[in-house]
Amino acid sequence: MEFTTKGIPRSLQFAFQEYDLEKLNPDEDAFTIIERTLAYGNRAELRWLFARYGSARLAAWVREAGWRTLPRRRCGFWASYFGLQNLPQRKGIWPY
């Protein structure tokens, strides 16, 4: 797997179409990197994500923001994976 100069897998470029992947910082842009990788990442990219941020941080992210930003099926998968229960639910087609 090839990486950017800051260590992000280049194969994730498709998930960051509106960003310059080379300019993303894994520390400063962690929210977006976690969101896009949990939503669209493949096995290798997810292994990188878990190694980079750790299970506890990813579970906390899903609990705090995943229910709001991840596609519903992905959120359900990650909530189940991390054993999270009683996450808030979005209502309606467009929650805003």
Order of alpha helices (4+ residues) and beta strands (2+ residues): alpha-alpha-alpha-alpha
